Amino acid sequence: MAWPFLDTDRPFGFAHRGGFGAGPENTVAAFTHATELGYRYLETDVHKTADDVLVAFHDGQLERVAGLPGAIADYSWDRLSDVQLEGGHRIPRLSELLEAFPDARFNIDPKADDAVELLIETIRHHDAADRVCIGSFSDARIDRVRRSFDDRLCTSPGPVGAAKVLLAALLYPRWHPPYGCLQIPPAAGGLSLSSAWLIRRIQRLGLQVHFWTVNEESEMERLLDNGADAIITDEIETLRRVLAARGKTP
């Protein structure tokens, strides 16, 4: 299947939570900086507030980024919208990001079960199915979103699905997974997942292979040499430079 989300020149990069640079993670300033560097693919996470507003925020708790007690789910949007992060930046709604960056494509991780239905509604409201990919550590959340869009929305599998893809790459090369890409770390459990031969086998299943979260320049170079389709990074300026040396843009 051809996935509109993945229709771009390869290899390319994802700005992980907007990347390091102009503002705190998952803020409009961070994503603006990434797009100004040429990034078209942005990665973020979502949680639901107490009054059913979907916000772009990685942690379930507010302490690390906002310095406040409690969880996102305990706050109303009115309260969260007044919270100032470092530098006076604010927590954005997912809808705000989809509207502010109409040419960007978003890789979105629903961090809690109660965010899934609201995420589905938001994607539909913005007619954004072709510019969104869903990835999560929960296979159940991914399956719920994919089924809601009749399998036409790009997804990356959770741990169980990823294991099935890796097994198929080794033993069942004729299987056609229902995903558009496999987003994985370069290694897991002491095992390398980033050798050139394994990347090729996964690609033969019809999936792109994206690696997260890669911040070292030498590792970026190695993965690209091995055939990675995309790299997800915090170090967006470093990856931009690495890709430019290969005649590519983020």
RAGIHU-V637131 format. One record per residue. N is the residue number from 0. SS is DSSP state (A for helix, B for strand, O for the rest). NEAR is the number of other ideal C-beta (glycine too) atoms within 12 Angstrom. D_CENTER is the distance of its C-alpha to the mean C-alpha in whole Angstrom. Layout:
n=N ss=SS near=NEAR d_center=D_CENTER
n=N ss=SS near=NEAR d_center=D_CENTER
This chain:
n=0 ss=O near=22 d_center=20
n=1 ss=O near=12 d_center=19
n=2 ss=O near=30 d_center=15
n=3 ss=A near=18 d_center=16
n=4 ss=A near=37 d_center=12
n=5 ss=A near=37 d_center=12
n=6 ss=O near=19 d_center=16
n=7 ss=O near=28 d_center=16
n=8 ss=O near=18 d_center=18
n=9 ss=O near=24 d_center=17
n=10 ss=O near=37 d_center=16
n=11 ss=B near=36 d_center=13
n=12 ss=B near=49 d_center=11
n=13 ss=B near=49 d_center=7
n=14 ss=B near=48 d_center=8
n=15 ss=B near=39 d_center=7
n=16 ss=O near=39 d_center=8
n=17 ss=O near=44 d_center=10
n=18 ss=O near=42 d_center=12
n=19 ss=O near=25 d_center=15
n=20 ss=O near=29 d_center=18
n=21 ss=O near=24 d_center=19
n=22 ss=O near=27 d_center=18
n=23 ss=O near=33 d_center=17
n=24 ss=O near=38 d_center=13
n=25 ss=O near=43 d_center=11
n=26 ss=O near=40 d_center=15
n=27 ss=A near=33 d_center=16
n=28 ss=A near=29 d_center=18
n=29 ss=A near=41 d_center=15
n=30 ss=A near=43 d_center=13
n=31 ss=A near=25 d_center=16
n=32 ss=A near=29 d_center=17
n=33 ss=A near=44 d_center=14
n=34 ss=A near=31 d_center=15
n=35 ss=A near=22 d_center=19
n=36 ss=O near=31 d_center=18
n=37 ss=O near=27 d_center=17
n=38 ss=O near=39 d_center=13
n=39 ss=O near=33 d_center=12
n=40 ss=B near=49 d_center=8
n=41 ss=B near=46 d_center=7
n=42 ss=B near=43 d_center=4
n=43 ss=B near=46 d_center=6
n=44 ss=B near=38 d_center=8
n=45 ss=B near=49 d_center=11
n=46 ss=B near=40 d_center=14
n=47 ss=B near=35 d_center=17
n=48 ss=O near=33 d_center=21
n=49 ss=O near=19 d_center=24
n=50 ss=O near=19 d_center=25
n=51 ss=O near=20 d_center=22
n=52 ss=O near=31 d_center=20
n=53 ss=B near=40 d_center=16
n=54 ss=B near=47 d_center=15
n=55 ss=B near=48 d_center=12
n=56 ss=O near=46 d_center=12
n=57 ss=O near=32 d_center=11
n=58 ss=O near=28 d_center=15
n=59 ss=O near=26 d_center=17
n=60 ss=B near=21 d_center=20
n=61 ss=O near=26 d_center=20
n=62 ss=A near=14 d_center=23
n=63 ss=A near=17 d_center=20
n=64 ss=A near=32 d_center=19
n=65 ss=A near=30 d_center=22
n=66 ss=O near=15 d_center=25
n=67 ss=O near=22 d_center=26
n=68 ss=O near=13 d_center=26
n=69 ss=O near=20 d_center=25
n=70 ss=B near=23 d_center=22
n=71 ss=A near=40 d_center=20
n=72 ss=A near=29 d_center=21
n=73 ss=A near=18 d_center=25
n=74 ss=O near=28 d_center=25
n=75 ss=O near=19 d_center=25
n=76 ss=A near=28 d_center=23
n=77 ss=A near=12 d_center=27
n=78 ss=A near=21 d_center=27
n=79 ss=A near=33 d_center=23
n=80 ss=O near=19 d_center=23
n=81 ss=O near=15 d_center=26
n=82 ss=O near=29 d_center=25
n=83 ss=O near=18 d_center=24
n=84 ss=O near=28 d_center=22
n=85 ss=A near=19 d_center=23
n=86 ss=A near=16 d_center=25
n=87 ss=A near=13 d_center=25
n=88 ss=O near=25 d_center=21
n=89 ss=O near=28 d_center=20
n=90 ss=O near=42 d_center=18
n=91 ss=O near=39 d_center=16
n=92 ss=B near=34 d_center=16
n=93 ss=A near=42 d_center=13
n=94 ss=A near=25 d_center=16
n=95 ss=A near=27 d_center=17
n=96 ss=A near=42 d_center=14
n=97 ss=A near=33 d_center=14
n=98 ss=A near=20 d_center=18
n=99 ss=A near=24 d_center=17
n=100 ss=O near=33 d_center=15
n=101 ss=O near=16 d_center=17
n=102 ss=O near=18 d_center=16
n=103 ss=O near=34 d_center=12
n=104 ss=B near=40 d_center=9
n=105 ss=B near=48 d_center=7
n=106 ss=B near=44 d_center=3
n=107 ss=B near=50 d_center=5
n=108 ss=B near=40 d_center=6
n=109 ss=B near=42 d_center=10
n=110 ss=O near=33 d_center=12
n=111 ss=O near=30 d_center=15
n=112 ss=A near=21 d_center=17
n=113 ss=A near=23 d_center=19
n=114 ss=A near=35 d_center=16
n=115 ss=A near=31 d_center=15
n=116 ss=A near=21 d_center=18
n=117 ss=A near=33 d_center=18
n=118 ss=A near=46 d_center=14
n=119 ss=A near=29 d_center=16
n=120 ss=A near=22 d_center=19
n=121 ss=A near=35 d_center=16
n=122 ss=A near=35 d_center=15
n=123 ss=A near=19 d_center=18
n=124 ss=A near=17 d_center=20
n=125 ss=O near=26 d_center=18
n=126 ss=O near=15 d_center=18
n=127 ss=O near=32 d_center=15
n=128 ss=A near=32 d_center=14
n=129 ss=A near=21 d_center=14
n=130 ss=A near=30 d_center=12
n=131 ss=B near=44 d_center=9
n=132 ss=B near=45 d_center=7
n=133 ss=B near=48 d_center=7
n=134 ss=O near=42 d_center=6
n=135 ss=O near=35 d_center=9
n=136 ss=O near=25 d_center=12
n=137 ss=O near=26 d_center=14
n=138 ss=A near=25 d_center=15
n=139 ss=A near=20 d_center=17
n=140 ss=A near=36 d_center=14
n=141 ss=A near=40 d_center=13
n=142 ss=A near=24 d_center=16
n=143 ss=A near=25 d_center=17
n=144 ss=A near=42 d_center=15
n=145 ss=A near=36 d_center=15
n=146 ss=A near=18 d_center=19
n=147 ss=A near=26 d_center=19
n=148 ss=O near=29 d_center=18
n=149 ss=O near=11 d_center=21
n=150 ss=O near=20 d_center=18
n=151 ss=O near=21 d_center=17
n=152 ss=O near=39 d_center=14
n=153 ss=B near=42 d_center=11
n=154 ss=B near=45 d_center=10
n=155 ss=B near=47 d_center=9
n=156 ss=O near=38 d_center=12
n=157 ss=O near=29 d_center=12
n=158 ss=A near=24 d_center=15
n=159 ss=A near=18 d_center=18
n=160 ss=A near=33 d_center=17
n=161 ss=A near=33 d_center=15
n=162 ss=A near=21 d_center=19
n=163 ss=A near=25 d_center=20
n=164 ss=A near=40 d_center=19
n=165 ss=A near=32 d_center=20
n=166 ss=A near=20 d_center=23
n=167 ss=A near=27 d_center=23
n=168 ss=A near=30 d_center=23
n=169 ss=A near=20 d_center=26
n=170 ss=A near=13 d_center=28
n=171 ss=O near=16 d_center=27
n=172 ss=O near=19 d_center=26
n=173 ss=O near=11 d_center=27
n=174 ss=O near=22 d_center=25
n=175 ss=O near=17 d_center=22
n=176 ss=O near=34 d_center=19
n=177 ss=O near=31 d_center=18
n=178 ss=O near=41 d_center=14
n=179 ss=O near=41 d_center=13
n=180 ss=B near=44 d_center=11
n=181 ss=B near=43 d_center=11
n=182 ss=B near=45 d_center=9
n=183 ss=B near=42 d_center=11
n=184 ss=B near=27 d_center=13
n=185 ss=O near=30 d_center=16
n=186 ss=B near=18 d_center=18
n=187 ss=B near=16 d_center=18
n=188 ss=O near=12 d_center=22
n=189 ss=O near=7 d_center=24
n=190 ss=B near=14 d_center=23
n=191 ss=B near=21 d_center=21
n=192 ss=O near=32 d_center=19
n=193 ss=O near=32 d_center=19
n=194 ss=O near=24 d_center=22
n=195 ss=A near=19 d_center=23
n=196 ss=A near=16 d_center=25
n=197 ss=A near=31 d_center=22
n=198 ss=A near=34 d_center=19
n=199 ss=A near=20 d_center=22
n=200 ss=A near=26 d_center=23
n=201 ss=A near=40 d_center=19
n=202 ss=A near=26 d_center=19
n=203 ss=A near=23 d_center=22
n=204 ss=O near=32 d_center=21
n=205 ss=O near=26 d_center=19
n=206 ss=O near=40 d_center=16
n=207 ss=B near=39 d_center=14
n=208 ss=B near=43 d_center=13
n=209 ss=B near=46 d_center=10
n=210 ss=B near=42 d_center=11
n=211 ss=B near=37 d_center=9
n=212 ss=O near=32 d_center=10
n=213 ss=O near=36 d_center=13
n=214 ss=O near=26 d_center=15
n=215 ss=O near=19 d_center=19
n=216 ss=A near=21 d_center=20
n=217 ss=A near=15 d_center=22
n=218 ss=A near=27 d_center=19
n=219 ss=A near=39 d_center=17
n=220 ss=A near=21 d_center=21
n=221 ss=A near=23 d_center=21
n=222 ss=A near=40 d_center=18
n=223 ss=A near=34 d_center=18
n=224 ss=A near=18 d_center=22
n=225 ss=O near=27 d_center=21
n=226 ss=O near=26 d_center=20
n=227 ss=O near=45 d_center=16
n=228 ss=O near=35 d_center=14
n=229 ss=B near=45 d_center=11
n=230 ss=B near=51 d_center=10
n=231 ss=B near=44 d_center=8
n=232 ss=B near=44 d_center=10
n=233 ss=O near=29 d_center=12
n=234 ss=O near=29 d_center=15
n=235 ss=A near=43 d_center=14
n=236 ss=A near=27 d_center=18
n=237 ss=A near=28 d_center=18
n=238 ss=A near=45 d_center=16
n=239 ss=A near=32 d_center=17
n=240 ss=A near=21 d_center=21
n=241 ss=A near=33 d_center=20
n=242 ss=A near=33 d_center=19
n=243 ss=A near=18 d_center=22
n=244 ss=A near=16 d_center=24
n=245 ss=O near=22 d_center=23
n=246 ss=O near=10 d_center=24
n=247 ss=O near=25 d_center=20
n=248 ss=O near=23 d_center=18
n=249 ss=O near=40 d_center=14
